[in-house]
Amino acid sequence: MKHHRSFLNPLRAALLGALAASTLAVADDWPQWLGPQRDGVWRETGIVEKFPSGGPPVRWRTPIGGGFTGPAVASGRVYLMDRQLPEGTRNPSNPFDRGSIPGRERVLCLNEADGRVLWQHSYDCPYTVSYATGPRATPLVAGGKVYTLSAEGHLFCFEADTGKVVWSRDFKQDFGAKTPVWGFAGHPLLDGPRLICLVGGDGAVAVALDKETGQEQWRALTAKEPGYCPPTLITHAGRRQVILWHPESVNALEPESGKVLWSVPFESRAGLSVSTPRLAGDGLFITTFYNGSLLLRLGAGTPEVVYRSQKASEKDTTELHSIIPTPFIEGGHVYGVCSYGQLRCLKLDTGERVWETLAATTPEKETRWGNAFLVKHQDRFFLFNERGDLIIAKLTPLGYQELSRAHLLDPTNPDPGRRVVWSHPAFANRSVYARNDVELVCVSLAAAEPAPAD
């Protein structure tokens, strides 16, 4: 018996080791805006520390049309949206012009292994928006379904495998919403049985729909315009709350009913409530292009305003005036990109600036709307900037430390007066998936396998 036990122990160890190895080999998905936990953190292991001299290897490239939609990656598929213009048609030379621009939107499902299109759904979608390149919101994949939102308010639920339409809603027809200046852009939020959407219309800035049928569960809030900020789920003091920031106020809703739990006024000029609110301990941090930063201290009732920027200026900025990217909070510090491309570090509790740099965005000079998206990975960040560069860097209170940089694709969108890439990448399967207006590229970020022992 003793001998038998000694035989089992090595066998058990071997089996456990094999199980651990197989577990480590499982790749993560990126099934929605800001990743699996909607927090901008990439948790896969086995990722490259520094790019090789020739750049990271490209796995595949697939031609696509225009759009700001980021890719979603789930269960061996990549989901994306784009826009197709009729032959001979172009968007207005002035990107701020609004009319009725003919075109179609597409939802694409690609094979993750080789970028081959597995299915697509195309629908007529004339644009009445400024910056008419294409759709804005990242697809959301869960439970064998994929949910997509068009720039003109068409919400679809598809079977993820086949592309069959399960249900659809039209925000303008169903809820009386008006297309915002820059289109419907709030990435839908899935919470249990409900899909929570930023919509608009009287009493319907936020709307919850049954995820299986599309039937309305509740609606809440009224504002002149809904803005562009995605609904955000937080848990504070054991209580789950949906944070809905529209251009007039920051609000917390009960997820199950839509009941307003609290509301704090915070004006966002030009309707530019965009960046996802960030929770750190009791602090809820919000940033907007003109009106700057707001820090709320959450408690049992209405939050306390710790500070808010006093200058409603895009140029004469104090804290963080962000328009596109979502900041990251770590160790009592905020890291984010300000109105003219300044990557900044602030002290969270005071808003005091610790440092800033243009190195990650537009190093030659401050540039209006200069941009980079921040994703945390272990002790460093991956930053994807508007020039199509992917940067590995450390961001600490001591400063910006760039470790490596590679060019993934060329900027193609001319709307801001220079060519840019303004689409958030996805990180999954030890790869990065990034798009411009002509292609989606998948690039391996896997660390090199160690050489076998002799």
Buried (B, 14 or more C-beta within 10 A) or exposed (E): EEEEEEEEEEEEEEEEEEEEEEEEEEBBBBBBBBBBEBBBBBEBEEBBEEBEEEBBEEBBBBEBBBBBBBBBBBEEBBBBBBBBBEEEEEBBEEBEEBEEBEBBBBBBBBBBEEBEBBBEBEEEBEBBBBBBBBBBBBBBBBEEBBBBBBBBBBBBBBEBBEBEEBBBBEBBEBBEBBBBBBBBBBBBBBBEEBBBBBBBBEEBBBBBBBBBEBEBBBBBBBBEBBBBBBBBBBEBEEEBBBBBBBBBBBBBBBBBEBEBEBBBEBEBBBBBBBBBBBBBEBBBBBBBBBBBBBBBEBEEEEBEBBBBBEBBBBEEBBBBBBBBBBBBBBEBBBBBBBBBBBBBBBBBBEBEBBBBBBBBBBEEEBBBBBBBBBBBBEEBBBBBBBBBBBBBBEBBBEEBEEEBBBEBBEBBBBBBEBBBBBBBBBBBBBBBBBBBBBBBBBBBBBEEEEEEEE
